[in-house]
Amino acid sequence: MKLKFGKKNKPVNLKRLKTHRVILSRSKGGTFAIGVFVSLMSLFMLLPVIYSVIQAFKPIEEIYAYPPKFFVQNPTIENFKMVLKLAGNLWVPFSRYLFNSLLIAVAGTFISVFISTLAAYPLAKGRFPGRAGISSAIIIAMLFNGSVTTMPRYLIIAGLGMVDTYWAVLLPAMAGTMGVFLMRQFMVTAIPDSTLEAARIDGANEYTIFFRIVTPSVRAGWMTLIIFSFQSFWNNTNATYIYSEELKQLPSVLSSIAAGGIARAGASSAVAVIMMLLPIIVFLISQSSITETMSHSGLK
């Protein structure tokens, strides 16, 4: 099929237009240089992780060897055995600490993602007085460091009688501003208003629109928020609110093991590897959604 358009009415082949490929003006040398630069930056960012893993397999004499060596000469798993041995001699079983960490990380992540999505939907697509003010307040709240709100948060939790309970850790997750901002920005750009208006014309209420249209459309945002929330809950000792040994999390006991002096330097490295293992697995599972979320939300 051919069409005529333009000043000279030149024929245009539509089939050729469909198969036309856009060729970038960048040369092969430029592409190669960019690839080398990105590879070097990736290696530089991975260097601390690689070094931590190597340190975990070094015997004590290699850790304190002079001059220090980057790679391990005589790899050993004694450091991990020491961690398990020390954890087995605790008053509370090691499995209890692991259960507390998994419970708080999973439940806290679910609560944070669900509440953030619920709060972000009316801010992104709703029309009500004060919407702009609430959005501005959320952005301003993100500017404050978490340590600034430690004291008022503790007074609120203590006043509610939730100290030394799981709710002391899970309740603040409902008031997180980062998740609300992230999901709001994602909804503004990823979900067209025309789609929601068409659903309303067809008779769908707001709950139906939220659960059947909005939530499937923000799965990429969910996966990114899951990474941030899970890492935050997994690595937090929550020492401000939890004093009972039976409710403490894994980072609390592992940090106590790592703080045992020079003799436990290898165990300290093994603890670092153990703590980073699960967040890395979660990241690898959901990392494909991060780029899409960041592009929609405007985060860098």
N, C-alpha and C positions, 0 to 999 in steps of 0.2 A: 504494500500500500504506500502511495506517495502523496504528499501534501505540498501545496505551494503557499509560501508566505514570504514576507519581507519585501524590500523595495524592488528587487529584481525577480521576484517570484521563482526563486530557485527551488527545484524539487528536493524534498527531504525524504530519505528512506527511514521509516520508523523502526524497522528491524535493526538497522545499523545503530540508531540512537539507543535502543535497549541494550545492545551489547557493547556500547562504548564504555571504555574504562578511563577513569581519571588518573593521569600520570603525574606524580609529584615532580617538582623541579629539582629536588635534592639529588645530588650525585651519589654514585655508589660509595665513593670515598667518605662523603658526609654521613651516609647511613652507617658505614662501618665504624666511623669515629664515635657516633652517638651510641652504637651498640657497645663499644669498648668502654666508654664513659659510664654507661648505665651498669655494666657488669662490675666495674671497679667500685662504684658506689654501693652496689648490692653486697659485694664482698666486704667492704668496709663496715657496713651496717651489721652484717652477720658475724663479724670478727669477735665481738663480746660473747655471743652465744657459743661459737666454736671454741673459744678459749675456756669458757666455763665447763664445757663437756670434756675437754682435754684435761683440765685440772682435776676433774672428778675421778679420773682413772690413773692419776699419778700417785706413786707411793710417797710417804712423808718426806723421805730424803730428797726426792726430786722437786718437791714443792719448795723447799728451802735451799735448793742447790744454788751455788754461785760460781760463775755467772748463770743467771736463770736461762732456761731453755723453753722454747714455745711448745715443742712437741714432746710427747711422753716417750721415754726410752724403754721402760719396763711396765707396761700397763697392768693394772690390778683392779679387782672388784672389792678389795678389802674395805674401801671407804663406804660402799653401799652396805656391806655386811655390818660395819660398825653402826651405821644409822639404824638398821633393823634391830641390832642387839640392844642399843640404848633405848630404842622405842619399846622394846619388849620388857624392859625393866621399869617401866613407868607405873604409877599407881593406877592410872586409868588405861585400859587396853588401847593399843594403837588404832584398832578398828573403830573405836568410838570417835577419835579425833577425825579420822577419815570420813566417817558418817556425818559428823557435824559440818565438815567443809563441803561435802557434796550436797547435803540438804540445803544449806544456806546459799551456796552458789547457784544451784538449780532453781530453788524456790524464789530467791531474790532476783534472778535473771528473768524468770517468768513474770513476776509481779512488775518489775521495772518496765519490761517491754509492753505488757498489756496496758498498764496505767498510762504510759507515755503515748501509746497509740490512741487510747480513748481521749486523752486531753488534747492531743494534737489535731484531731479531726475537726472539732468546732472552731479551733483557732485558724485552721487552714482554709476551711470551706464554709464556715458559718458566717452569719451576718447578725451581729448583736452589739449593743452599746458596750464600749469598754474593751472590745477585742484587741484593738491596737495597743491599749495601755497594758493589758495582760501580756501580750507578746513582748513589749518593751521591758516589762518587769522580769520576764524569763531571761532575756538577754543580759540584763544588768546583773541578775543573780549568778550568771555564769562567770562574771568577772571576779567574784570573791573566792578566795582559797578556802578549802574545806576546813582548815584549822580555825578560821574565823568563826564558824558556826558551831564549833564543838561544844562550847559552854552552853549556849541557849538550847542546843539539841539535847544535851545531857539533862538539863533542867526539865525539859518537856517530857523526856522518857522517864525520868525519875518521878515526876509528878503523876504520870500515868501508871506507875508501879510496874514498869516493864524491864527494869534493870535485872540482869542475870536471866533473861529469857531470850528465845529466838526472835521475838517481836522487836526487841531492842535493835536488832540488825536489819530485820525485814521492813519495819515500818518506815524508816527514813528513805528506803528505796522508792516508796510511793511518791516522794516529793522531789525526785531528781529532775533537774532542769535540762541537762544535756540531752537526755532521751527525747523530751518533749520538743526541744528545738530541732533536733535532727529529723524526727518524724514529720514535724510541721513543714520544714523546708522540702522534704521529699514529697509530701502530699501536694504542696502548692504547684510543683513543676511536673510531677508524674501523673497526676489524675486530672483530666480535663473537666472543667465545670459543665460542659455540655453533656458529658456522660452521666453525671449526677442529676442534671435537670431532666434528661430523658427517662431516668429511673423514677423520678418523682411524678412525671407525667403518666407513666404506666401504673402508678398507684403504690409504689414501694415507699414504706416509711423509712425514717432515718436509721433505725436498727437494722433493717434489711439491707439498706445501702451500705452501712458500715461493715457488716459481717460478710456480705456476698460480693461487694464491689471494691470497697476500700481495702479491706484486709488482704485479699489476694493480690492487689496491686502494689502493696508495700512490703512484699516478702524480702526484697533486696535490702530495704532499710532495716527490717527485723534482724537479718543476719549480721549486719554491721553492728547494730545495737547489742546483739547477743554477745559479740566478741568483747566489746567494751565493758558490758555489765558483768559478764562471767569473770573476766580478768580482775575486775575491781573486787568482787566478792571473794574470789578464790585466794587472792593475795592479802586480804585484809585480816589482821589478827583480832580486831574489835576488842582490844584490851580496855577501852574506855567503858564499855557496857557489860562485858562478860568477865566474871570473877570466879565462877564455879568451874572447877577443873573438868567436870563432865560435859560442859557446854563449850569448851574452848575448841578452836579450829586447828587444823593441821599446821598452818604457818606459825602458830604460837609455840607449839611443842618443838617443831623443827628449828625454830630460831633459838630456843633454849639449848638444843643439842649442839647447834653450830657455835654457840657462845661458850664453848668449853675450854678455850685456850689453844695454845700451839698444837697440842697433841691431837686436836680435833679439826685441824685445818683441812684435811682430806674429807672428813665427814661434812664439813661446812660446804665444800664444793659439791659433794653428792646431794646435799639438801637443795642447793640452788638448781641442780638439774631436775630433781624430783618435782620441785615446785613449778618449773617452767614447762614440764612435759605436757600436762593436760591443757593449759591455755594454747600451746602450739598446735595440739591436735584439733582443738575447736577452731582455731584460726585457719588451719589448712582445709577444714571441711567447708567453711563459709567464706573464704577469702575472695571467691569469684564475684561476690556481691558488693565488695567494698568500693571498687572503682565507680560502679554505677551509682551507689548511694552518695559518695562524695561529690560527684558531678551534679547530682540533682540538688543536694543540700547546700552547695557552695562552700564546703569546707576544704581546706588544704592540708 
